[in-house]
Amino acid sequence: MYKRKNIIELVNDTIMTFGQVKVECKLQEKIDEMDISLIELSHLTGIRYASLCDLKNNKKVTLNLQHLTAIMIALRIQSFDELFTLTFEDEEQSKMFSVESELYKKNGLPHDAIEQMKANKEILDKHYNKK
């Protein structure tokens, strides 16, 4: 049986496909636009100030969908792209990602992505003891 660590490595492998990638949170921009403080957003949402601070400072590793929904409702944000941006350290990787993104939209998943999906499914099935 595969250990949880193997699944985390699988997720990290997916993320590292394009090298060093960073998700940047635009929470500070949004609260500035609304002319409120992080403490006031905490009061609006019921989310701990420390959690909001970690999110704002890009220190949050995992995100709670319930918290994100509360933030989006409180700030009247309808799309995650208003709150997050994916950035690449390598400009070439960024360009390649943009090109592939357009190709995916136009043509669907390419063969290599489908093969990766099949390989990942096998790992996940073994991890969760499915046949």
PAGU-641976 format. One record per atom (N, C-alpha, C): residue in three letters; z, x, y. Coordinates in steps of 0.001 Angstrom, whole numbers, plus 524288, in hexadecimal, padded with zeros to 5 digits. Layout:
N
ALAZXY...
This chain:
131
MET800008034C7FB60MET800008000080000MET8000080379804E0TYR7FCF0801F3808BATYR7FC9B804E380D8FTYR80153803CA810F5LYS80318807B381398LYS807838071681718LYS805A48055181C72ARG809328033B81F84ARG807FB8015F824D4ARG8056C805B382801LYS8072380A9082739LYS804F980EF782A1FLYS7FF0B80F4582975ASN7FD2380E3F824C4ASN7F78680E6F823C6ASN7F49C80A6482718ILE7F6FD805D5827CFILE7F485801BD82AF3ILE7F47C8035B830B1ILE7F8AB8059F8328AILE7F8D78078A837F0ILE7F4B880BC9838B4GLU7F41E80F34834D2GLU7F0188134883524GLU7EAA8810DA8355BLEU7E9DB80CAA83275LEU7E4DC809EB83282LEU7E3B9807C3837F4VAL7E7A28056F83A56VAL7E7128036883FADVAL7E5EE807E684372ASN7E8DB80C24842F9ASN7E801810AA8466AASN7E29D8130D845A8ASP7E0B681328840D0ASP7DB658152283FD3ASP7D763811D9842B8THR7D82680CBD842AETHR7D4998093F84585THR7D4B780A7884B55ILE7D94E80B2384D73ILE7D9DF80C488530BILE7D7538117F85461MET7D7FF8156D850F2MET7D61681AB38520EMET7D03281B598512ETHR7CD878172684FACTHR7C7DC8176784EE8THR7C528819A7853B3PHE7C741818938583EPHE7C4E881A6985D17PHE7C84881E7B85FD3GLY7CB508215C85CE4GLY7CE7C8257E85F37GLY7D3368234A86203GLN7D4CA825EC8660DGLN7D96682453868FEGLN7D82B81F8386C44VAL7DA8081B3286ABDVAL7D9B78163786D5BVAL7DEF98146586F76LYS7DEDF8120D87400LYS7E3B4810308765FLYS7E2E880AA88784FVAL7E6B48075C87741VAL7E6B8802228797AVAL7EA138026187E5FGLU7E7AC8013A882C1GLU7EA8B8015A887B2GLU7EBCC7FBC688962CYS7F0A97FAF688AA0CYS7F2767F5D788C5CCYS7F20C7F5778924CLYS7EFF47F11B89417LYS7EF477F041899B5LYS7F3667EC7B89BD4LEU7F7F27EC7489955LEU7FC137E8DA89AE3LEU7FDD67E9C58A081GLN7FE707EEC08A211GLN800227EFD88A76AGLN7FC4A7EDA28AB62GLU7F7357EE3D8AA5EGLU7F3417EC068ADE0GLU7F3E67E6248AE51LYS7F4D67E3938A9F1LYS7F5437DDE18A9E4LYS7FA157DBFE8ACCCILE7FE817DEA88ABFDILE8032F7DCD48AEC3ILE802C87DE188B498ASP800117E2578B5E2ASP7FF1D7E3868BB6EASP7FBBD7DF488BDECGLU7F7AE7DD9E8BB19GLU7F44C7D96E8BD14GLU7F75A7D4698BE00MET7FB267D3578BAA3MET7FE4B7CE928BB05MET802D97CF398BED8ASP8039D7D4148C0AAASP807E07D5548C446ASP80D3C7D3E08C201ILE80DE77D5608BCF9ILE812FA7D4AE8BA74ILE814A77D9DC8B813SER819957DA278B6C2SER81BA17DEEF8B448SER81BBA7DE418AE5CLEU81C977E2858ABB7LEU81D117E2628A60ALEU821E07DF368A46FILE825F77DF968A77CILE82AB67DC7E8A667ILE829737D6AB8A6DFGLU8266F7D54B8AAE6GLU824F77CFCC8AB8CGLU821807CDFA8A706LEU81E037D1668A51DLEU81AD27D0028A09CLEU81E4D7CF4689BD0SER8224E7D27C89B54SER8260B7D1E189711SER8289D7CC858975BHIS82A177CAEF89C0CHIS82C8B7C5CB89CC3HIS828AC7C16689BA5LEU823C77C22789D13LEU81FB97BE3789C1DLEU81EA07BD7E89651THR81EB07C1C489369THR81CF87C1AB88DF2THR821667C181889FEGLY825F87C35C88B80GLY82A427C3D5887C8GLY829FE7C8D98849EILE826557CC47885F1ILE825BD7D14788333ILE829477D54E885C6ARG82BE57D86988286ARG82F6B7DC60884ACARG82C867DFF38887DTYR82F367E15F88CADTYR82D017E4E28909BTYR82B3F7EA0388E15ALA82E7A7EC2688A93ALA82D327F1298880CALA828137F0C6884F4SER827367EC668825FSER822517EBA687F6DSER81DAB7EB7088323LEU81E3F7E8AE88775LEU81A037E86488B52LEU818F97EDBD88DC1CYS81D227F0A388EACCYS81C9E7F5DE890ECCYS819A77F97588D27ASP81B007F9418882FASP818387FC6388443ASP8126F7FAED8841BLEU8114E7F5E988449LEU80BE67F4208843FLEU809027F6118890ELYS80B5A7F57B88D89LYS808FE7F7268927ELYS807DF7FD0289282ASN80B558000789027ASN80AD5805BB8901FASN807DE807C688B58ASN805498045288890ASN8023D805C0883EDASN8058B8088387FD3LYS80A738070487F53LYS80DE98096587B74LYS80EB6805DC876C2LYS80CD78011087714LYS80D6B7FD57872D1LYS809617FE9986EA0VAL80B1B7FF77869DAVAL80797800DE86599VAL805687FBF986302THR808B67F82886231THR806FC7F33885FF5THR807FF7EEE1863E0LEU804BD7EAEF863ABLEU8053B7E6A58675ELEU806477E1918647FASN809757DE63866C0ASN80AD27D953864A9ASN807357D54E8672FLEU804447D2778640ALEU8008D7CEA586614LEU803457CA6186938GLN807E47C8F1867A6GLN80ADD7C4FE86A7DGLN80C2E7C6F787001HIS80DB57CBEB87067HIS80ED97CE2E8758AHIS809EB7CE70878E0LEU805987D03087683LEU800B17D08387970LEU7FEFD7CB2987B62THR7FFA57C7418781ETHR7FE3D7C1EE879AFTHR801997C02B87E43ALA806A67C13087E05ALA80A297BFAD8824BALA808B07C2768875FILE807687C77A88704ILE805C97CA7788BA3ILE800C17C82E88DDEMET7FD0C7C72188A73MET7F8047C51888C3BMET7F89E7BFBE88EC6ILE7FBE97BC7A88C9DILE7FCD07B75B88EF1ILE7FF997B7E88942CALA803977BB298945DALA8068E7BBE08993DALA803207BDF889DA2LEU7FF837C18289C42LEU7FC1D7C3E68A03BLEU7F6D47C12D8A0AFARG7F6297BCF689DA6ARG7F1447B9EF89DA6ARG7EC8E7BD5C89C5CILE7ED337C06E8982FILE7E9127C3D689632ILE7E6B07C12189177GLN7E17E7C0B789151GLN7DEF07BE0688CF7GLN7DC877C1AB888F0SER7DC117C6A488A30SER7D9757CA3E886A1SER7DC887CF5788645PHE7DCE17D15F88175PHE7DFAD7D64F880B2PHE7DD4D7DAC2883DFASP7D83C7DA7188501ASP7D5D17DEB7887F2ASP7D7B77DEF288D96GLU7DA597DADE88F5EGLU7DCC87DB1389486GLU7E1DE7DE2789460LEU7E3E87DEFC88FB3LEU7E8F17E19388F0FLEU7E8997E6E988C74PHE7E4607E7D388972PHE7E3DE7ECBB8868EPHE7DE6D7EF058870ATHR7DE2E7F43F886F3THR7D9447F716886ECTHR7D9947FB48882BBLEU7D5567FBDE87FDALEU7D4EB7FFFA87BE8LEU7D2288049487E72THR7D4AF8092587E69THR7D25980DC2880D1THR7D20C8122F87CD7PHE7CE3D8158687DA2PHE7CD43819E987A20PHE7CDE481EFA87D2AGLU7D036822E787A9EGLU7D0B28280087D28GLU7CB7382AB287D93ASP7C815829D1879C4ASP7C2FB82C4E87991ASP7BED88288987BA8GLU7BC1382A2087FC7GLU7B818826D78823AGLU7B3B48257C87E6CGLU7B2438292687B10GLU7AE268281787739GLU7AFDD823D487363GLN7B4C78240B871C2GLN7B6D28200D86E42GLN7B6C681ABB870F8SER7B80F81AA8875F2SER7B803815D4878F7SER7B2818138487934LYS7AEA3816DD87A31LYS7A9358151087A5FLYS7A77F813018750DMET7A8E3815D6870DBMET7A7668143886BA4MET7A9E480EF286A51PHE7AEC480E4186BD6PHE7B17D8095B86AD4PHE7AEB4804D886D8CSER7AD20805AC8726BSER7AA5E801998755ESER7A52A80038872D3VAL7A2448043687130VAL79D3D8034586E9CVAL79E118004486985GLU7A1D4802078665AGLU7A2D57FF6C86163GLU7A4D37F9DA86232SER7A7DE7F91286640SER7A9D27F3DC86777SER7A5547F01386877GLU7A17D7F1D186B70GLU79CE47EE8E86C7AGLU799C77ED8E8677DLEU799407F1948643CLEU796777F0E985F4ALEU7994B7ED1385BADTYR79E777ED6785B7ATYR7A17F7E9CF8583FTYR7A09E7E43685A15LYS7A0A77E37285F40LYS79FDB7DE328616DLYS79A767DC1D85FFFLYS796A57DF8786027LYS7913C7DDFD85F40LYS78FFB7DD608596EASN791CD7E11485632ASN7901F7E155850B7ASN794637E04D84CB3GLY799417DFC184E5DGLY79D8C7DF3D84AACGLY79F5A7E495848C4LEU7A2CA7E48F844EFLEU7A4E77E979842EALEU7A0B47ECA684027PRO7A0877F1D084130PRO79CC47F52483E69PRO79EB07F648838DDHIS79B397F864835AEHIS79C5A7F97F8302DHIS7A1387FCE682F7DASP7A1C88010C8329FASP7A64C80486831EAASP7AB71801BD83318ALA7AB6B7FE18836CFALA7B02D7FB1F837F6ALA7B1747F76D83372ILE7AD757F51E83123ILE7AE457F1A682CAAILE7B0727F4B78280BGLU7AE697F97382727GLU7B0727FCC5822EDGLU7B6167FE4C823FFGLN7B75E7FF81828E2GLN7BCC6800D482A40GLN7C0537FC2282963MET7BE627F79082AB5MET7C1617F2C5829F1MET7C2997F2008241CLYS7BECB7F2F5820BFLYS7BF987F26D81B1BLYS7C39E7F65B81920ALA7C33A7FB2D81AF2ALA7C6F57FF3F81956ALA7CC797FDDF81B33ASN7CCE97FC1382008ASN7D2037FA8E82222ASN7D43F7F5E781F2ALYS7D0E47F23381DB0LYS7D2A67ED9F81AC1LYS7D51D7EF5581597GLU7D2BC7F30F812F7GLU7D4E87F4FC80E0DGLU7DA5F7F73680EDCILE7DAF97FA3C812EDILE7E0197FC8481418ILE7E40E7F83C81549LEU7E2807F47C8187CLEU7E60C7F037819D9LEU7E7657ECDF81517ASP7E3867EBCC811D0ASP7E4917E8C480D19ASP7E8757EB8980991LYS7E7D37F0B4808ECLYS7EB867F3AE805B9LYS7F0F77F38B80831HIS7F11B7F3FA80D58HIS7F6257F3FA81015HIS7F8FC7EED580F47TYR7F61D7EA8C80F91TYR7F88E7E56180F2ATYR7F8407E326809A3ASN7F6D47E679805D1ASN7F69E7E4F980042ASN7F30C7E05A7FF3ELYS7EEB77E030801DALYS7EAEA7DC04800F1LYS7E6AC7DE107FD60LYS7E41D7DA9C7FAA9LYS7DFDC7DC2C7F72BLYS7DAA67DAF07F991
